[in-house]
Amino acid sequence: MAIIEFVHLKLVGGLTVSDPMLRQNMQKITEVIEGYNHLRTLFYVEVDNPSVLYVIGAWESQEQHQKGFSGSPDQAMIMELVKDQMDIDWSYYLDLEQSTLPLDAPILEIKKYTLTTDADKEGFSKALATGERHPKAGSQGSVGGWNLPKSDGEEAVWVQFTGWETVDEHANAGGDDRAVESLVEKVDVKYATRVHL
């Protein structure tokens, strides 16, 4: 089963996605990665903070990225290309097929649940699946998955991607996440739109 690499980037030096050189470099990144794995790599910009980008890249497996592309001359080249434009804040491998995400929704809600180290992942999954309260079924669909640890001791993280027509549509949808949120250490919710290069 294919996975996704989910990356949180911060633009530096006051850059925004409208910067022509940054856009050119993002296109180059996409070309290099897609030339390597023959799968899509997509960029999203955060609605409330345009200095934050998300990358949702498809990979055949964690090993293809971690033991193939990672550390390769191709990766070194793209990292050199953008070293003065963006910093990687965090990244996860997620047990999700990219094709199942609501990637074409006008607004992509990204909800990241960080669980405690001794978390009851099964209890969390059951609470998540109960009723229709959560995850709120966005008008464009909703899907989530667990991170696939890169090393022992990595935190347990569940990321839910929900598609909406607008941020207001989500605000008016209602719902109560308290049953799930009581099982986690931290919940981070952001909204993003696709960057068309």
Secondary structure, 3 states (H helix, E strand, C coil): CCEEEEEEEEECCCCCCCCHHHHHHHHHHHHHHHHHHCCCEEEEEECCCCCEEEEEEEECCHHHHHHHHCCCHHHHHHHHHCCCCEEEEEEEEECCCHHHCCCCCCEEEEEEEECCCCCCHHHHHHHHHCCCCCCCCCCCCEEEEEECCCCCCCCCEEEEEEEECCHHHHHCCCCCCHHHHCCCCEEEEEEEEEECC
